[in-house]
């Protein structure tokens, strides 16, 4: 972005104290990431962002938003006083979005949002100037930041939109007024806050609350909860999945060690994605539907899907320090995601005498159903397929207990949350060169530290 403070002040209904001709070229809420020409947005979280204004100034901030009445207002840079910095940042993002006026694709779902976002952006980049959500900046802070980071020549904006409470996607939909919305699937993520899968489906459908009149909803047609709710949508609807009554459905699906292939009902083209698993084929189908919406050919879409780069820690292959292959999928976790990953991992062929080893960390935000949902994963873990199981975290004790009937003690390992170092040591002693290892857990379990030590 590139705007004078006078324009920014008008957009957020504020007045500039200082030089209103100052040109702002970036926005940041982290004082360490501010740059020359930057507008600092002091947000309140565990710490009050206002406390870091000196750091922001020393790193080159040219101006700051400032909550009215907050003490220690700086006088060395321009200041725009506002009632709430976050709300004003969202107002500025909406103003800038309307100014650039790209077509907006909004993507949500219990699983697969980030991968689908990456696939969709890669597909659309064959023809258009595309800006997409970085990493998973997908909440009430991340979405406006993504908007403010886009270049003025952006033609299509691909936004990942997340939620953990009802009402959040309604707010993000109102902020962005998407032209196309995608719902990947409904799982148990955030069931702690929403209570049921039906309530999760209701919350996900909020992404369509401000879908433009000529817009399109693309959703997983194999999910009855979504099909039922989509009947209330008057805009154009497209479904994807594996059933013949879907608008686009996959056939001939095959998964290999580092990639998967599939064909679709009405095309002779073979599609390849650099990830494994039926769930990632589903993500690719949604990206294909978006590509077709914008007039891309199946040939263009196939080329883009084959070469797209996933965000880190989404079924990402690493090489271990004794030569083992490690699949890192440690950014988030819930029962649906674990089942999908374990199923895909179990289909990978290994040499005779080699093993498939699963390292699973707690799935967070499952509320009062947490114990049952953790224990319930036992039915997707079979000793002849997943030969060794390492479980880490307080809630994984419930799965450990459930697996005692099917696994020998020597093949089932459990570690409380304060014993990560023992987990790492035991893994390093156990893993052999031709083994393959998968790590899956919620981000708060920090299994990326285990991956680092195994590399």
Secondary structure, 3 states (H helix, E strand, C coil): CCEEHHHHHHHCCCCEECCCCCEECEEECCHHHCCCCEEECCCECCCEHHHHHHHHHHCCEEEEEEECCCCCCCCCCEEEEECCHHHHHHHHHHHHHHHHCCEEEEEECCCCHHHHHHHHHHHHCCCCCEEECCCCCCCCCHHHHHHHHCCCCCCEEEEECCCCCCCHHHHHHHHHCCCEEEECCCCCCCHHHHCCHHHHHHHHHHHHCCCCCCCEEEEECCCHHHHHHHCCCCCEEEEEECCCCCCEEEEEEEECCCCEEEEECCCCCCEEECCCCHHHHHHHHHHHHHHHHCCCCHHHHHHHHHHCCCCCCCCEEEECCCCCEEEEECCCCCHHHHHHHHHHHHCCCCCCCCCEEEEEECCCCCHHHHHHHHHHHHHHCCCCCCCEEEEECCCHHHHHHHHCCCCCHHHEEEECCCCHHHHHHHHHHHCCCCCEEEEECCHHHCCHHHHHHHC
